[in-house]
Amino acid sequence: MIPYYLAIYAIGTAIILYFARETKSFLASHASIDHPDGLEAFKRLARRNMTMALPYGLFMIIGVALGLHIVQQDNLAGFSLFAAANIPFMTAALALRRLEIQARELPCTDPVFIVEYNRVSRSWLQDLWPKF
């Protein structure tokens, strides 16, 4: 049971780090949304992150359930393992969150793009699946 638990959190953390790298790459190449290519790149980023969020969340629910089961089996060792798995996971998740916020708050110089950029940003936060 413990190897599965650790594998789930290792895979989960690796996925978050991958999305953080992709988001950081987007931010490095787009300081603002001032061209149709930048808006399309932002849409691709948002679409990819949104599409992965639901299956990823379900995957991590299994990890949390396994963690709770391990804690029930042995309180001290289970909690230590839970903390050891969650500290790097949460650190990576918070880093990704900061990068996603930066991506949604880029300056938009062209009024034509502002409306669409804001719509995609709102959808990214509020919708389960991309609607753009």
LINMOWO-V514644 format. One record per residue. N is the residue number from 0. SS is DSSP state (hx for helix, st for strand, lp for the rest). PSI is psi in degrees with one decimal (none if undefined). BURIAL is b if it has 16 or more other C-alpha atoms within 10 Angstrom, else e. Layout:
n=N ss=SS psi=PSI burial=BURIAL
n=N ss=SS psi=PSI burial=BURIAL
This chain:
n=0 ss=lp psi=-43.0 burial=e
n=1 ss=hx psi=-42.9 burial=e
n=2 ss=hx psi=-37.1 burial=e
n=3 ss=hx psi=-42.6 burial=e
n=4 ss=hx psi=-49.0 burial=b
n=5 ss=hx psi=-37.7 burial=b
n=6 ss=hx psi=-42.7 burial=e
n=7 ss=hx psi=-45.7 burial=b
n=8 ss=hx psi=-33.5 burial=b
n=9 ss=hx psi=-44.3 burial=b
n=10 ss=hx psi=-44.0 burial=e
n=11 ss=hx psi=-43.6 burial=b
n=12 ss=hx psi=-40.2 burial=b
n=13 ss=hx psi=-39.9 burial=e
n=14 ss=hx psi=-44.7 burial=b
n=15 ss=hx psi=-43.4 burial=b
n=16 ss=hx psi=-36.2 burial=b
n=17 ss=hx psi=-48.3 burial=e
n=18 ss=hx psi=-33.7 burial=b
n=19 ss=hx psi=-41.6 burial=b
n=20 ss=hx psi=-43.0 burial=e
n=21 ss=hx psi=-41.8 burial=b
n=22 ss=hx psi=-41.3 burial=b
n=23 ss=hx psi=-38.8 burial=b
n=24 ss=hx psi=-42.0 burial=e
n=25 ss=hx psi=-46.7 burial=b
n=26 ss=hx psi=-35.4 burial=b
n=27 ss=hx psi=-30.9 burial=e
n=28 ss=hx psi=-6.7 burial=e
n=29 ss=lp psi=97.7 burial=b
n=30 ss=lp psi=-20.5 burial=e
n=31 ss=st psi=167.2 burial=b
n=32 ss=st psi=95.3 burial=b
n=33 ss=lp psi=12.3 burial=b
n=34 ss=lp psi=150.5 burial=e
n=35 ss=hx psi=-33.7 burial=e
n=36 ss=hx psi=-38.2 burial=e
n=37 ss=hx psi=-40.9 burial=b
n=38 ss=hx psi=-41.6 burial=b
n=39 ss=hx psi=-38.4 burial=e
n=40 ss=hx psi=-39.5 burial=e
n=41 ss=hx psi=-41.9 burial=b
n=42 ss=hx psi=-42.2 burial=b
n=43 ss=hx psi=-43.5 burial=e
n=44 ss=hx psi=-49.5 burial=b
n=45 ss=hx psi=-43.7 burial=b
n=46 ss=hx psi=-44.7 burial=b
n=47 ss=hx psi=-45.8 burial=e
n=48 ss=hx psi=-39.9 burial=b
n=49 ss=hx psi=-41.9 burial=b
n=50 ss=hx psi=-33.1 burial=e
n=51 ss=hx psi=-19.8 burial=e
n=52 ss=hx psi=-45.0 burial=e
n=53 ss=hx psi=-53.5 burial=e
n=54 ss=hx psi=-35.2 burial=e
n=55 ss=hx psi=-43.9 burial=e
n=56 ss=hx psi=-42.7 burial=e
n=57 ss=hx psi=-40.7 burial=e
n=58 ss=hx psi=-43.4 burial=e
n=59 ss=hx psi=-26.1 burial=b
n=60 ss=hx psi=-38.7 burial=e
n=61 ss=hx psi=-41.9 burial=e
n=62 ss=hx psi=-42.6 burial=b
n=63 ss=hx psi=-42.5 burial=b
n=64 ss=hx psi=-43.3 burial=e
n=65 ss=hx psi=-40.6 burial=b
n=66 ss=hx psi=-43.3 burial=b
n=67 ss=hx psi=-38.5 burial=e
n=68 ss=hx psi=-41.8 burial=e
n=69 ss=hx psi=-40.2 burial=b
n=70 ss=hx psi=-38.9 burial=b
n=71 ss=hx psi=-33.7 burial=e
n=72 ss=hx psi=-41.5 burial=e
n=73 ss=lp psi=104.0 burial=e
n=74 ss=hx psi=-55.1 burial=e
n=75 ss=hx psi=-52.7 burial=e
n=76 ss=hx psi=-40.3 burial=e
n=77 ss=hx psi=-44.2 burial=b
n=78 ss=hx psi=-39.1 burial=b
n=79 ss=hx psi=-43.7 burial=e
n=80 ss=hx psi=-42.2 burial=b
n=81 ss=hx psi=-45.9 burial=b
n=82 ss=hx psi=-43.0 burial=e
n=83 ss=hx psi=-35.2 burial=e
n=84 ss=hx psi=-35.8 burial=b
n=85 ss=hx psi=-26.1 burial=b
n=86 ss=hx psi=-51.7 burial=e
n=87 ss=hx psi=-35.0 burial=e
n=88 ss=hx psi=-49.2 burial=b
n=89 ss=hx psi=-35.3 burial=e
n=90 ss=hx psi=-45.9 burial=e
n=91 ss=hx psi=-40.8 burial=b
n=92 ss=hx psi=-41.4 burial=b
n=93 ss=hx psi=-36.2 burial=e
n=94 ss=hx psi=-42.8 burial=e
n=95 ss=hx psi=-41.5 burial=b
n=96 ss=hx psi=-44.5 burial=e
n=97 ss=hx psi=-41.4 burial=e
n=98 ss=hx psi=-40.3 burial=b
n=99 ss=hx psi=-39.1 burial=b
n=100 ss=hx psi=-43.5 burial=e
n=101 ss=hx psi=-41.0 burial=e
n=102 ss=hx psi=-34.5 burial=b
n=103 ss=hx psi=-10.4 burial=b
n=104 ss=lp psi=21.3 burial=e
n=105 ss=lp psi=146.6 burial=e
n=106 ss=st psi=144.3 burial=e
n=107 ss=st psi=111.1 burial=b
n=108 ss=lp psi=-24.8 burial=e
n=109 ss=lp psi=122.7 burial=e
n=110 ss=hx psi=-26.9 burial=e
n=111 ss=hx psi=-36.1 burial=e
n=112 ss=hx psi=-22.9 burial=b
n=113 ss=hx psi=-46.7 burial=b
n=114 ss=hx psi=-47.5 burial=e
n=115 ss=hx psi=-41.4 burial=e
n=116 ss=hx psi=-45.1 burial=b
n=117 ss=hx psi=-37.6 burial=e
n=118 ss=hx psi=-44.7 burial=e
n=119 ss=hx psi=-41.8 burial=b
n=120 ss=hx psi=-44.3 burial=b
n=121 ss=hx psi=-43.7 burial=e
n=122 ss=hx psi=-40.1 burial=b
n=123 ss=hx psi=-37.3 burial=b
n=124 ss=hx psi=-32.5 burial=e
n=125 ss=hx psi=-25.7 burial=e
n=126 ss=lp psi=150.8 burial=e
n=127 ss=lp psi=-41.5 burial=e
n=128 ss=lp psi=152.4 burial=b
n=129 ss=lp psi=138.4 burial=b
n=130 ss=lp psi=41.0 burial=e
n=131 ss=lp psi=none burial=e
